[in-house]
Amino acid sequence: MSRLVLICGMPGAGKTTLARRMVQERLLVRLCPDEWLAGLGVDLDDEEIRLRVEQVLWSHAQELLAAGVDTLLENGLWMREERDEKRQWARRHGVEVELTVLDVPLEERWRRIERRNASPEAGHVRLTYADLEHYQQFFEPPDEDELALFERPPAGLPTA
């Protein structure tokens, strides 16, 4: 049975760091919209293109999962509706699904973003403190009832 791994968190929460570690320690294919957009030379702030790339990556994830390949989506998944869509698809297709939530205080995320802004990698979007505050209004953190709908990560493997 394949497994869908979802990482939920705001910018600067550590999603990419965790996802890269998980790929090293688990047999996962990692799909990261920011890196795909950067690789295509597309403006990472272009919401229309971002949505299209995320849809293509979700279709690709579905194909990988159907083929038995464990897959990690590094989208941020800020809204419950997005997480529900992925979880419900997985359940309908006999795929296990786990959710890791990175809930990091705004001030710590800003410290990380400042460091990242000072020496950006490819695929990095330069953010301001105002951006982080603005994005926060769109974040719907999972509650205990929602978390109970997901499998736990396998014992001994990296989580948050």
C-alpha positions as CSV (number, residue, x, y, z in Angstrom):
1,M,0.0,0.0,0.0
2,S,1.4,3.4,-0.9
3,R,1.4,6.4,1.4
4,L,0.7,10.1,0.7
5,V,2.7,12.3,3.1
6,L,1.4,15.9,3.4
7,I,3.3,18.7,5.1
8,C,1.2,21.6,6.4
9,G,2.8,24.9,7.5
10,M,3.3,28.5,6.8
11,P,6.4,30.0,5.1
12,G,9.5,29.7,7.3
13,A,8.0,26.8,9.3
14,G,10.6,24.3,8.0
15,K,8.6,22.4,5.4
16,T,11.4,22.1,2.9
17,T,14.0,21.2,5.5
18,L,11.8,18.4,6.9
19,A,10.7,17.2,3.5
20,R,14.4,16.8,2.3
21,R,15.2,14.9,5.5
22,M,12.2,12.6,5.0
23,V,13.3,11.9,1.5
24,Q,16.7,10.9,2.8
25,E,15.4,8.6,5.4
26,R,12.3,7.2,3.7
27,L,11.6,6.0,0.2
28,L,9.5,9.0,-1.0
29,V,9.1,11.1,-4.1
30,R,9.0,14.7,-3.1
31,L,6.9,17.2,-5.1
32,C,7.5,20.8,-4.3
33,P,5.6,23.5,-6.4
34,D,8.1,26.3,-5.6
35,E,11.0,24.3,-7.0
36,W,9.0,23.3,-10.1
37,L,8.0,27.0,-10.7
38,A,11.6,28.1,-10.3
39,G,12.8,25.4,-12.6
40,L,10.4,26.6,-15.3
41,G,11.6,30.2,-14.8
42,V,8.1,31.3,-13.7
43,D,7.3,34.0,-11.2
44,L,6.7,32.2,-7.9
45,D,4.1,34.8,-7.0
46,D,2.0,34.2,-10.1
47,E,-1.1,32.6,-8.5
48,E,-2.7,31.4,-11.8
49,I,0.5,29.5,-12.8
50,R,1.0,28.3,-9.2
51,L,-2.5,26.7,-9.2
52,R,-1.9,25.1,-12.5
53,V,1.5,23.6,-11.4
54,E,-0.1,22.4,-8.1
55,Q,-2.8,20.7,-10.1
56,V,-0.3,19.0,-12.4
57,L,1.8,17.9,-9.4
58,W,-1.3,16.5,-7.7
59,S,-2.2,14.5,-10.8
60,H,1.4,13.3,-10.9
61,A,1.2,12.3,-7.2
62,Q,-2.0,10.3,-7.9
63,E,-0.2,8.4,-10.7
64,L,2.8,7.7,-8.4
65,L,0.6,6.6,-5.6
66,A,-1.5,4.3,-7.9
67,A,1.8,2.7,-8.9
68,G,2.7,2.0,-5.3
69,V,5.2,4.9,-4.9
70,D,5.1,6.8,-1.6
71,T,4.8,10.5,-2.4
72,L,5.3,13.7,-0.4
73,L,3.4,16.9,-1.3
74,E,5.2,20.0,0.0
75,N,2.5,22.5,-0.8
76,G,1.9,24.1,2.6
77,L,-1.7,23.0,2.6
78,W,-2.9,26.0,4.5
79,M,-6.6,25.3,4.1
80,R,-8.6,22.4,5.5
81,E,-10.4,22.0,2.1
82,E,-7.1,21.2,0.4
83,R,-6.1,18.7,3.1
84,D,-9.6,17.1,3.0
85,E,-9.4,16.7,-0.8
86,K,-6.1,14.9,-0.6
87,R,-7.1,12.7,2.3
88,Q,-10.5,11.8,0.8
89,W,-8.9,10.9,-2.6
90,A,-6.3,8.7,-0.7
91,R,-9.0,6.9,1.2
92,R,-11.0,6.2,-1.9
93,H,-7.9,4.7,-3.6
94,G,-6.6,2.6,-0.7
95,V,-3.7,4.9,0.0
96,E,-2.5,5.6,3.5
97,V,-2.2,9.3,4.2
98,E,-0.3,11.1,6.9
99,L,-0.2,14.8,7.8
100,T,2.7,16.6,9.5
101,V,1.9,20.0,10.8
102,L,4.7,22.5,11.4
103,D,3.3,25.2,13.8
104,V,6.0,27.7,14.3
105,P,5.4,31.1,15.9
106,L,5.4,34.1,13.6
107,E,8.6,35.7,15.1
108,E,10.6,32.5,14.6
109,R,9.4,32.1,11.1
110,W,10.4,35.7,10.4
111,R,13.9,35.1,11.7
112,R,14.2,32.1,9.4
113,I,12.9,34.1,6.4
114,E,15.4,36.9,7.1
115,R,18.2,34.4,6.9
116,R,16.8,32.9,3.8
117,N,16.3,36.3,2.2
118,A,20.0,37.1,2.9
119,S,21.2,34.1,0.8
120,P,18.3,32.8,-1.3
121,E,18.4,29.5,-3.1
122,A,16.8,28.8,-6.4
123,G,13.1,28.5,-5.9
124,H,13.0,30.9,-3.0
125,V,10.5,33.7,-2.8
126,R,11.7,36.9,-1.1
127,L,9.2,37.6,1.7
128,T,8.6,40.5,4.0
129,Y,7.2,40.5,7.5
130,A,4.0,42.0,6.1
131,D,3.7,39.1,3.7
132,L,3.9,36.6,6.6
133,E,1.2,38.6,8.5
134,H,-1.0,38.7,5.4
135,Y,-0.6,34.9,4.7
136,Q,-1.5,34.1,8.3
137,Q,-5.1,35.1,7.7
138,F,-5.5,32.3,5.2
139,F,-4.0,29.5,7.4
140,E,-6.5,27.1,8.9
141,P,-4.4,24.9,11.3
142,P,-5.7,21.4,11.8
143,D,-7.5,20.7,15.1
144,E,-7.3,17.4,17.0
145,D,-10.4,16.1,15.2
146,E,-8.8,16.6,11.8
147,L,-5.5,15.2,12.9
148,A,-7.3,12.0,14.0
149,L,-8.3,11.4,10.4
150,F,-4.7,10.7,9.3
151,E,-2.3,7.8,9.9
152,R,0.7,8.4,12.1
153,P,4.1,8.3,10.5
154,P,5.8,4.9,10.7
155,A,7.7,4.4,14.0
156,G,11.3,5.6,14.0
157,L,11.0,7.7,10.9
158,P,11.3,11.5,10.8
159,T,8.3,13.7,11.5
160,A,8.4,17.3,12.6
